[in-house]
Amino acid sequence: QVQLVESGGGSVQSGGSLRLSCAASGYTYSSYCMGWFRQAPGKEREGVAIIDSDGTTSYADSVKGRFTISQDNAKNTLYLQMNSLKPEDTAMYYCTAQPRWGETSGGYYYTSSCPEISGWYNYWGQGTQVTVSS
């Protein structure tokens, strides 16, 4: 059973930094998408950063140049380094994962590039809160 456990959230002042971690267990797929989404109160969940099993990354425009996603395959851990944090980065941050190909109740699927759509992902962590004060 796949489990994703986030850590590293907290409260910082504007301009500060945080590093989020996501420890994955029960996840043995060799071809996958993993990423970070966030959800602020009253807003929809949005993609922040995505990385695939080849190391290809993508970022939301709002975090480009400030956030860096990375993974340590030996530790089965996903990271999100967040620098120059802004109050608008305040949200619950979720780790997510999904094999790039497989079978669901709707049939077989495959993706050549990792989607930035939360509905595509089936595995989620419980979330870690990030609060940035001005």
Secondary structure, DSSP 4 states (H G I P E B T S, - for coil): --EEEEE--EEEETT--EEEEEEEES---SSEEEEEEEE-TTS--EEEEEEETT--EEE-TTTTTTEEEEEETTTTEEEEEE-S--GGG-EEEEEEEEESEEEETTEEEE-SS----GGG--EE---EEEEEE-
